[in-house]
Amino acid sequence: MEMTLQLTIDCSDPQRMVTFWAGALGYVPEPPPDGHATWRAYWAAMGVPEAELPAGAGDIPESIIDPAGRGPRVWFQQVPEPKAAKNRWHFDLKVGGGHDVPLDVRTLRVKATVEGLVEAGATVLRIRDEPDTGLYAAAMQDPEGNEFDIV
């Protein structure tokens, strides 16, 4: 049996999350299936009732894909309730290169990524600067408060 993997993230503003996470992960917004101008048009053609689609849903892509085809599809599902607690999953964006890369180089890579993501709407929660253990990492939140790490 074949299986594919999709990560679904509940959120209030799918378009904002698509923009942020596409940039953070090096993904691209997923275009609608061939023959359809938008995802909304595709869903309508598939028989999804208009009453089930929030205003604006599918007018702009609400999912992102890895252009190289290696990573999972990520769908940002609009929900009415706000995020209420710490998420139990998180992304680790491994930009440093691992322990084979000198700590000063890894630190510069992490700092550059953190800076770019802050400009894109993320917030730094804390920095772990532990040269004795060879660690430099940042805990961050995306624009809707979901936690993730840069290592």
DRENBA-424907 format. One line per 2 residues: number of its first residue (from 1); for each residue x, y, z of N, C-alpha, C. Coordinates in Angstrom, 1 decimal. Each point is the difference from the previous one (the first is absolute). Layout:
REM residues N
NUM> X,Y,Z,X,Y,Z,X,Y,Z | ...
REM end
This chain:
REM residues 151
1> 0.8,-1.2,0.0,-0.8,1.2,0.0,0.9,1.2,0.0 | -0.3,1.0,-0.9,0.7,1.2,-0.1,-0.5,1.0,1.0
3> 0.9,0.8,0.7,-0.5,1.0,0.9,0.8,1.3,-0.3 | -0.7,1.1,0.1,0.7,1.3,-0.1,-0.3,0.7,1.3
5> 0.8,1.0,0.3,0.0,0.7,1.2,-0.4,1.5,-0.2 | -1.0,0.5,0.7,-0.3,1.4,0.0,0.0,0.4,1.5
7> 0.6,1.2,0.2,-0.1,0.6,1.4,-1.1,1.1,-0.1 | -1.0,-0.1,0.8,-1.1,1.0,0.1,0.2,0.8,1.2
9> 0.0,1.3,-0.2,0.2,1.0,1.1,-1.3,0.8,0.1 | -0.7,0.0,1.1,-1.1,0.9,0.2,0.5,1.4,0.2
11> -0.8,0.9,-0.5,0.4,1.4,0.1,-1.2,0.9,-0.3 | 0.2,1.3,0.2,-1.0,1.0,-0.3,0.2,0.7,-1.3
13> 1.2,0.0,-0.5,0.3,0.8,-1.3,0.9,-0.9,-0.9 | -0.6,-0.9,-0.7,0.8,-0.9,-0.9,1.0,0.7,-0.9
15> -0.5,1.1,-0.6,0.9,0.7,-1.0,1.3,0.6,0.7 | -0.2,0.5,1.2,1.2,0.5,0.7,0.9,-1.1,0.4
17> -0.5,-1.2,0.4,0.8,-1.1,0.3,0.7,-0.6,-1.2 | -0.7,0.0,-1.2,0.6,-0.5,-1.2,1.2,0.8,-0.3
19> -0.1,1.3,0.0,1.1,0.9,-0.3,1.1,-0.2,1.0 | -0.3,0.0,1.3,1.1,-0.2,1.0,0.7,-1.3,-0.2
21> -0.7,-1.1,0.0,0.6,-1.4,0.1,0.6,-0.4,-1.4 | -0.5,0.6,-1.1,0.6,-0.3,-1.3,1.4,0.6,0.1
23> 0.2,1.2,0.4,1.3,0.6,0.2,0.9,-0.7,1.0 | -0.6,-0.4,1.1,0.8,-0.6,1.1,0.5,-1.4,-0.5
25> -0.8,-0.8,-0.7,0.4,-1.3,-0.4,0.5,-0.2,-1.4 | 0.0,1.1,-0.8,0.5,-0.1,-1.4,-1.0,-0.7,-0.8
27> -1.3,0.1,0.4,-1.1,-0.6,-0.8,-0.6,1.0,-0.9 | -1.0,-0.4,-0.7,-0.8,0.9,-0.9,-1.4,-0.2,0.2
29> -0.9,1.1,-0.2,-1.4,-0.2,0.1,-0.4,-1.1,-1.0 | -0.9,-0.9,0.4,-0.4,-1.1,-0.9,-1.0,0.6,-1.0
31> 0.3,-0.2,-1.3,-1.0,0.5,-1.0,-1.2,-0.9,-0.1 | -1.2,0.5,-0.4,-1.2,-0.8,-0.1,0.2,-1.1,-1.1
33> -0.7,-1.0,0.1,0.1,-1.1,-1.0,-0.3,0.6,-1.4 | 0.6,-0.7,-1.0,-0.1,0.4,-1.4,-1.5,0.2,-0.4
35> -0.2,1.1,-0.7,-1.4,0.3,-0.5,-0.8,0.8,0.9 | 0.6,0.4,1.2,-0.8,0.8,1.0,0.8,1.3,0.3
37> -0.7,1.1,0.0,0.7,1.3,0.2,0.4,0.1,1.5 | -0.8,-0.6,0.9,0.3,0.1,1.4,-0.4,-1.3,0.7
39> 0.5,-0.2,1.2,-0.5,-1.1,0.8,-1.5,0.0,0.2 | -0.5,1.2,0.2,-1.5,0.1,0.3,-0.7,-0.5,-1.3
41> 0.4,0.3,-1.1,-0.6,-0.5,-1.3,0.1,-1.5,0.0 | 1.2,-0.6,0.4,0.2,-1.4,0.0,-1.0,-0.7,1.0
43> -0.1,0.6,1.2,-0.9,-0.6,1.0,-1.4,0.1,-0.5 | -0.4,1.1,-0.6,-1.4,0.1,-0.5,-0.2,-1.1,-1.1
45> 1.0,-0.2,-0.9,-0.2,-1.1,-1.0,0.0,-1.4,0.6 | 0.6,-0.1,1.2,-0.1,-1.3,0.7,-1.3,-0.2,0.8
47> -0.8,1.0,0.0,-1.3,-0.1,0.7,0.0,0.5,1.5 | 1.1,0.7,0.4,0.0,0.5,1.4,-1.1,1.1,0.0
49> -1.0,0.0,1.0,-1.0,1.0,0.0,0.6,1.4,0.4 | -0.5,1.0,-0.6,0.5,1.4,0.3,-0.1,0.3,1.5
51> -1.0,-0.5,0.7,-0.2,0.2,1.4,1.1,-0.5,0.9 | 0.8,-1.0,-0.6,1.1,-0.6,0.8,1.3,0.8,-0.2
53> 0.0,1.0,-0.9,1.2,0.8,-0.2,-0.1,1.4,0.6 | 1.0,0.3,0.9,0.0,1.3,0.5,0.2,1.1,-1.1
55> -0.4,1.2,0.3,0.3,1.1,-1.0,1.4,0.0,-0.4 | 0.3,0.0,-1.2,1.4,0.1,-0.5,0.8,-1.3,-0.1
57> -0.6,-1.1,0.6,0.7,-1.2,0.1,0.3,-0.5,-1.5 | 1.2,-0.4,-0.2,0.4,-0.5,-1.3,0.2,1.0,-1.1
59> -0.2,1.3,0.3,0.2,1.0,-1.1,1.5,0.2,-0.2 | 0.8,-0.2,1.1,1.5,0.0,0.0,0.4,-1.3,0.6
61> 1.1,-0.7,-0.5,0.4,-1.3,0.5,0.1,0.0,1.6 | -0.5,-1.0,0.6,0.0,-0.2,1.4,0.9,-1.2,0.4
63> 0.8,-0.4,-0.9,1.0,-1.1,0.2,1.3,0.3,-0.7 | 1.0,-0.6,0.5,1.4,0.2,-0.5,0.6,-1.4,-0.3
65> 0.9,0.0,-1.0,0.6,-1.3,-0.4,1.5,0.3,-0.1 | 0.7,-1.1,0.1,1.5,0.0,-0.2,0.2,0.0,-1.5
67> 0.7,1.0,-0.6,0.1,0.0,-1.4,0.9,-1.2,-0.5 | 0.8,-0.5,0.9,0.8,-1.2,-0.4,-0.7,-1.3,0.2
69> -1.2,0.1,0.6,-0.8,-1.2,0.1,0.4,-1.0,1.2 | 0.8,0.5,0.8,0.5,-0.9,1.1,-0.8,0.1,1.3
71> -0.4,1.2,0.3,-0.7,0.2,1.3,-1.5,-0.1,-0.1 | -0.7,-0.1,1.1,-1.4,-0.1,0.0,-0.7,1.3,-0.4
73> -1.2,-0.2,-0.5,-0.9,1.1,-0.3,-0.4,0.6,1.4 | -0.2,1.3,0.1,-0.4,0.6,1.2,-1.3,0.8,-0.3
75> -1.1,-0.3,0.6,-1.3,0.7,-0.2,-0.3,0.8,1.2 | -0.3,1.3,-0.2,-0.4,0.9,1.1,-1.5,0.1,0.0
77> -0.7,-0.7,0.9,-1.4,-0.2,0.1,-0.6,1.1,0.9 | -0.8,0.9,-0.6,-0.6,1.0,0.8,-1.0,-0.5,1.0
79> 0.1,0.4,1.2,-0.9,-0.4,1.1,-0.4,1.3,0.8 | -1.2,-0.1,0.6,-0.5,1.3,0.7,0.7,0.2,1.3
81> 0.4,-1.0,0.7,0.6,0.2,1.3,1.5,0.4,0.0 | 0.4,0.9,0.9,1.4,0.3,0.0,0.9,-1.0,0.7
83> 1.3,0.0,-0.3,0.9,-0.9,0.7,-0.1,0.3,1.5 | -0.1,-1.0,0.8,-0.2,0.2,1.4,1.1,-0.5,0.9
85> 0.9,-0.9,-0.4,1.0,-0.6,0.8,1.3,-0.3,-0.9 | 1.0,-0.3,0.7,1.3,-0.4,-0.7,-0.3,-1.2,-0.9
87> 0.5,0.1,-1.2,-0.2,-1.1,-0.9,0.8,-1.2,0.4 | -0.4,-1.2,-0.3,0.7,-1.2,0.4,0.9,-0.5,-1.1
89> 0.0,0.6,-1.1,1.0,-0.3,-1.1,0.7,1.3,-0.3 | 1.1,-0.1,-0.6,0.6,1.2,-0.6,1.0,-0.4,-1.0
91> 0.3,1.0,-0.9,1.1,-0.2,-1.0,1.3,0.3,0.7 | 1.0,-0.7,-0.4,1.4,0.4,0.3,0.6,0.3,-1.4
93> 0.3,1.3,-0.2,0.6,0.4,-1.3,1.5,-0.2,0.2 | 0.6,-1.0,-0.5,1.4,-0.3,0.2,0.9,0.7,-1.1
95> 0.4,1.2,0.3,0.7,0.8,-0.9,1.5,0.1,0.3 | 0.4,-0.5,1.2,1.4,0.1,0.4,1.0,-0.9,-0.7
97> -0.5,-1.2,-0.4,0.9,-0.9,-0.6,0.4,-1.2,0.8 | -0.3,0.0,1.3,0.3,-1.1,0.9,1.4,0.2,0.6
99> 0.3,-0.9,0.9,1.2,0.1,0.9,1.3,-0.1,-0.8 | 0.0,-0.4,-1.2,1.2,0.0,-0.8,0.4,1.4,-0.5
101> -0.9,0.9,0.1,0.2,1.4,-0.4,0.5,0.8,1.3 | 1.0,0.8,-0.1,0.4,0.7,1.2,-1.1,0.9,0.6
103> 0.0,0.1,1.3,-1.1,0.7,0.8,-0.1,1.4,-0.5 | 1.1,0.7,-0.3,-0.2,1.4,-0.4,-0.7,0.1,-1.4
105> 0.2,-0.9,-0.8,-0.7,0.0,-1.3,-1.4,-0.4,0.2 | -0.3,-1.0,0.8,-1.4,-0.3,0.3,-0.8,1.1,0.6
107> 0.7,0.7,0.9,-0.6,1.2,0.7,-0.4,1.1,-1.0 | 0.9,0.3,-0.9,-0.3,1.0,-1.1,-1.1,-0.4,-0.8
109> -0.1,-1.3,-0.4,-1.1,-0.5,-0.8,-1.3,0.1,0.7 | 0.0,-0.4,1.3,-1.3,0.1,0.8,-0.4,1.5,0.2
111> 1.0,0.8,0.3,-0.4,1.5,0.1,-0.5,0.6,-1.2 | 0.5,-0.4,-1.2,-0.4,0.6,-1.3,-1.5,-0.5,-0.2
113> -0.2,-1.3,0.3,-1.4,-0.5,-0.3,-1.0,0.6,1.0 | 0.4,0.2,1.2,-0.9,0.6,1.0,-0.3,1.4,-0.4
115> 1.0,0.8,-0.5,-0.2,1.3,-0.4,-1.0,0.1,-1.2 | 0.1,-0.9,-1.0,-0.9,0.0,-1.1,-1.4,-0.4,0.4
117> -0.1,-0.9,0.9,-1.4,-0.4,0.5,-0.6,1.0,0.8 | 0.7,0.8,0.8,-0.6,1.1,0.8,-0.5,1.0,-1.0
119> 0.8,0.3,-1.1,-0.5,0.9,-1.0,-1.3,-0.5,-0.7 | -0.2,-1.3,0.0,-1.1,-0.6,-0.7,-1.2,-0.1,1.0
121> 0.2,0.3,1.3,-1.1,0.0,0.9,0.1,-0.9,1.2 | 1.1,-0.7,0.2,0.2,-0.9,1.1,0.5,0.8,1.2
123> -0.1,-0.6,1.2,0.5,0.6,1.2,1.0,-0.9,0.7 | 1.0,0.5,0.5,1.0,-0.8,0.8,-0.5,-0.2,1.4
125> -0.1,-1.2,0.4,-0.3,-0.3,1.4,1.2,-0.1,0.9 | 1.0,-0.6,-0.5,1.2,-0.1,0.8,1.2,-0.5,-0.9
127> 1.2,0.3,0.4,1.2,-0.4,-0.6,0.8,-0.9,0.9 | 0.4,-1.1,-0.5,0.9,-0.9,0.8,1.4,0.1,-0.5
129> 0.8,0.7,0.7,1.4,0.2,-0.3,0.9,-0.8,1.0 | 0.3,-1.2,-0.3,0.7,-0.9,0.9,1.3,-0.5,-0.7
131> 1.0,0.8,0.0,1.3,-0.4,-0.7,0.6,-1.2,0.6 | -0.2,-0.2,1.4,0.6,-1.2,0.6,-0.6,-1.3,-0.5
133> -1.2,0.0,-0.5,-0.6,-1.2,-0.5,-0.1,0.0,-1.5 | 0.5,1.1,-0.6,0.0,0.1,-1.5,-1.3,0.4,-0.6
135> -0.9,0.7,0.8,-1.3,0.3,-0.5,-0.2,1.5,-0.1 | -0.6,0.3,-1.2,-0.6,1.4,-0.2,-1.3,-0.3,-0.7
137> -1.1,0.4,0.6,-1.3,-0.2,-0.6,-1.0,1.1,0.5 | -1.1,0.1,-0.8,-1.0,1.0,0.4,-1.4,-0.7,0.0
139> -0.7,0.3,1.0,-1.5,-0.4,0.1,-0.8,1.2,-0.5 | -0.9,-0.3,-0.9,-0.7,1.1,-0.6,-1.5,-0.3,-0.1
141> -0.8,1.0,-0.4,-1.4,-0.2,-0.3,-0.3,0.6,-1.4 | -0.9,-0.7,-0.7,-0.4,0.5,-1.3,-1.1,1.1,0.2
143> -0.5,0.6,-1.0,-0.9,1.1,0.2,-1.3,-0.3,0.7 | -0.3,-1.3,0.2,-1.2,-0.4,0.7,0.3,-0.6,1.4
145> 1.3,0.0,0.4,0.4,-0.4,1.3,0.4,-1.5,0.1 | 0.2,-0.7,-1.2,0.5,-1.4,0.1,1.5,0.0,0.2
147> 0.4,-0.8,0.9,1.5,0.0,0.3,0.7,-0.8,-1.0 | 1.3,0.4,-0.2,0.9,-0.8,-0.9,1.4,0.4,0.5
149> 1.0,-0.8,-0.4,1.4,0.2,0.4,0.9,0.2,-1.3 | 1.0,0.8,0.2,1.0,0.1,-1.0,1.3,-0.5,0.6
151> 0.6,-1.0,-0.6,1.2,-0.7,0.5,1.1,-0.1,-1.1
REM end
